[in-house]
């Protein structure tokens, strides 16, 4: 599920499964359908 959040006066869309944030709602929804629920390996 994608949730909307505000940070630094910008609206972000966060994937509840892995925590990845997007500035475009459609990008977030597209990611959601492919998300495996794990944190992306490039986020440290």
N, C-alpha and C positions, 0 to 999 in steps of 0.2 A: 504494500500500500504506500502511496505517496502522500506526504503531509506538507502543508505549506507553512513556512516559517519566515520571520523577519530577522535580518542581521545587517547591521550597518546601513539601515534605511533601504535595504534591497530585499525583494521577495525572492526566497529560494524554495525549491521543492526537494524534499529529502526522502530518499528511499528508506522505509522503516526496516527493511531486511538487512541492508549492509551499511547504511549511514551515508552513502554517497549523495552529494548535493548538486542540484542543477539549477541554472537560472531560467530555464525554459521548461514549462510544464509538459509539453509534448515530448521533449527529450527524456524527462523523468519517467513518463509513462512508457515510453519505448524501452527504457532500461529495465523497468519493473518486470516486463514480460520475459526478459532474459536473465534476470538476477538469480544467482544461486544461493543467496542468503549469507554469503561470506564476505568479509571485508576484502576490497580489491588489494591485490598483492603489492601494488605500487604505493599504497598509503602506509606510511611508517608510524 
